[in-house]
Amino acid sequence: MSRVKMPEGVAYRIDTERLLIRCWEPTDVVALRDSLDRSDSHLRPFIPFMKNEPRTYPDTVELLRTLRASFDRDEHYRYAVFDAREETLLGEVMLLDRHGTGELELGYWLDVDHTGHGYATEASAALTRIAFELGKVDRVELHCVPANTASGALATRVGYTLETTLRNRSNYPDGVQDLQIWTLFASEYDGTLASKVQSRAFDCCGERII
Ligand SMILES: CC(C)(COP(=O)(O)OP(=O)(O)OC[C@H]1O[C@@H](n2cnc3c(N)ncnc32)[C@H](O)[C@@H]1OP(=O)(O)O)[C@@H](O)C(=O)NCCC(=O)NCCS
């Protein structure tokens, strides 16, 4: 079936060298609650959805049901990131459809106890590859505040270029701040870490699509 957003197929699971990345399931509630509760102060300054945290357990189940439904409807693709054995939740990585045709926005966060190992770089490179090779997009963007130097360093490692800084344009829990727009165009993809990352992608039936 031909899809507008992912003409070459939707990746429900992606395996990289060290990670298993898959769409969220409502049964992830215990792992997600534990991670968000431990990581609250680490995530809150930089992640808009932390405005609604801490969620109750039932509200977190509802959030996961919504994320899964949105994934299945080809709205936004949000993935849980696990270690290769799927034992430990390490964070989240996502491709959001927020800016129109030909473009997807990359987002990510890591559990506070799993930074500093390159996991977010590996997952973001794999998702960028999905956007270009399955989504056939013209560009992938990522947005972050200037104070988020860890995010900017990740963007540079994966192959993104800081395109501009919009004044007073972010909507983060700490209030309105400037917003950096980092961009990678399809014409720049070859040679980036994203094009070279070791990854395999599988559709909803487990068939390999990359
Ligand atoms: C942004 C965020 C995901 C970056 O986390 P991170 O741990 O710096 O990123 P990575 O997982 O890619 O790890 C990179 C670090 O691991 C080190 N590293 C170790 N092994 C590595 C490997 N195999 N490959 C790459 N880097 C490796 C790198 O040197 C780097 O360390 P440094 O920052 O001291 O130079 C994290 O800070 C976070 O969750 N922040 C809050 C949420 C957020 O800001 N999200 C983004 C909103 S725009």
Ligand as a Chemical Component Dictionary entry (heavy atoms), coordinates in Angstrom:
data_LIG
# 
_chem_comp.id                   LIG 
_chem_comp.type                 NON-POLYMER 
_chem_comp.pdbx_formal_charge   0 
_chem_comp.three_letter_code    LIG 
# 
loop_
_chem_comp_atom.comp_id 
_chem_comp_atom.atom_id 
_chem_comp_atom.alt_atom_id 
_chem_comp_atom.type_symbol 
_chem_comp_atom.charge 
_chem_comp_atom.model_Cartn_x 
_chem_comp_atom.model_Cartn_y 
_chem_comp_atom.model_Cartn_z 
_chem_comp_atom.pdbx_ordinal 
LIG C1  C1  C 0 19.771 15.666 24.517 1  
LIG C2  C2  C 0 20.199 14.346 25.145 2  
LIG C3  C3  C 0 19.368 13.197 24.582 3  
LIG C4  C4  C 0 21.678 14.117 24.809 4  
LIG O1  O1  O 0 22.173 13.055 25.590 5  
LIG P1  P1  P 0 23.689 12.591 25.418 6  
LIG O2  O2  O 0 23.943 11.488 26.372 7  
LIG O3  O3  O 0 24.584 13.775 25.454 8  
LIG O4  O4  O 0 23.708 12.059 23.918 9  
LIG P2  P2  P 0 24.224 10.659 23.411 10 
LIG O5  O5  O 0 23.427 9.554  23.962 11 
LIG O6  O6  O 0 24.300 10.760 21.952 12 
LIG O7  O7  O 0 25.674 10.547 24.047 13 
LIG C5  C5  C 0 26.703 11.433 23.671 14 
LIG C6  C6  C 0 27.750 11.441 24.751 15 
LIG O8  O8  O 0 28.196 10.104 24.970 16 
LIG C7  C7  C 0 29.583 9.980  24.636 17 
LIG N1  N1  N 0 29.730 8.670  23.991 18 
LIG C8  C8  C 0 30.168 7.570  24.627 19 
LIG N2  N2  N 0 30.126 6.528  23.797 20 
LIG C9  C9  C 0 29.656 6.975  22.609 21 
LIG C10 C10 C 0 29.400 6.354  21.358 22 
LIG N3  N3  N 0 29.598 5.044  21.172 23 
LIG N4  N4  N 0 28.914 7.105  20.350 24 
LIG C11 C11 C 0 28.690 8.423  20.522 25 
LIG N5  N5  N 0 28.916 9.059  21.692 26 
LIG C12 C12 C 0 29.395 8.337  22.737 27 
LIG C13 C13 C 0 29.869 11.173 23.752 28 
LIG O9  O9  O 0 31.234 11.536 23.798 29 
LIG C14 C14 C 0 28.991 12.225 24.381 30 
LIG O10 O10 O 0 29.557 12.647 25.595 31 
LIG P3  P3  P 0 29.928 14.193 25.844 32 
LIG O11 O11 O 0 28.626 14.933 25.889 33 
LIG O12 O12 O 0 30.617 14.156 27.156 34 
LIG O13 O13 O 0 30.768 14.592 24.687 35 
LIG C15 C15 C 0 20.057 14.359 26.697 36 
LIG O14 O14 O 0 20.874 15.377 27.222 37 
LIG C16 C16 C 0 18.625 14.597 27.152 38 
LIG O15 O15 O 0 17.840 13.659 27.265 39 
LIG N6  N6  N 0 18.296 15.870 27.469 40 
LIG C17 C17 C 0 16.966 16.227 27.950 41 
LIG C18 C18 C 0 15.948 16.086 26.841 42 
LIG C19 C19 C 0 16.320 16.942 25.647 43 
LIG O16 O16 O 0 16.949 17.963 25.791 44 
LIG N7  N7  N 0 15.909 16.481 24.456 45 
LIG C20 C20 C 0 16.175 17.219 23.223 46 
LIG C21 C21 C 0 15.269 18.378 23.067 47 
LIG S1  S1  S 0 15.773 19.362 21.685 48 
# 
loop_
_chem_comp_bond.comp_id 
_chem_comp_bond.atom_id_1 
_chem_comp_bond.atom_id_2 
_chem_comp_bond.value_order 
_chem_comp_bond.pdbx_ordinal 
LIG C1  C2  SING 1  
LIG C2  C3  SING 2  
LIG C2  C4  SING 3  
LIG C2  C15 SING 4  
LIG C4  O1  SING 5  
LIG O1  P1  SING 6  
LIG P1  O2  DOUB 7  
LIG P1  O3  SING 8  
LIG P1  O4  SING 9  
LIG O4  P2  SING 10 
LIG P2  O5  DOUB 11 
LIG P2  O6  SING 12 
LIG P2  O7  SING 13 
LIG O7  C5  SING 14 
LIG C5  C6  SING 15 
LIG C6  O8  SING 16 
LIG C6  C14 SING 17 
LIG O8  C7  SING 18 
LIG C7  N1  SING 19 
LIG C7  C13 SING 20 
LIG N1  C8  SING 21 
LIG N1  C12 SING 22 
LIG C8  N2  DOUB 23 
LIG N2  C9  SING 24 
LIG C9  C10 SING 25 
LIG C9  C12 DOUB 26 
LIG C10 N3  SING 27 
LIG C10 N4  DOUB 28 
LIG N4  C11 SING 29 
LIG C11 N5  DOUB 30 
LIG N5  C12 SING 31 
LIG C13 O9  SING 32 
LIG C13 C14 SING 33 
LIG C14 O10 SING 34 
LIG O10 P3  SING 35 
LIG P3  O11 DOUB 36 
LIG P3  O12 SING 37 
LIG P3  O13 SING 38 
LIG C15 O14 SING 39 
LIG C15 C16 SING 40 
LIG C16 O15 DOUB 41 
LIG C16 N6  SING 42 
LIG N6  C17 SING 43 
LIG C17 C18 SING 44 
LIG C18 C19 SING 45 
LIG C19 O16 DOUB 46 
LIG C19 N7  SING 47 
LIG N7  C20 SING 48 
LIG C20 C21 SING 49 
LIG C21 S1  SING 50 
# 
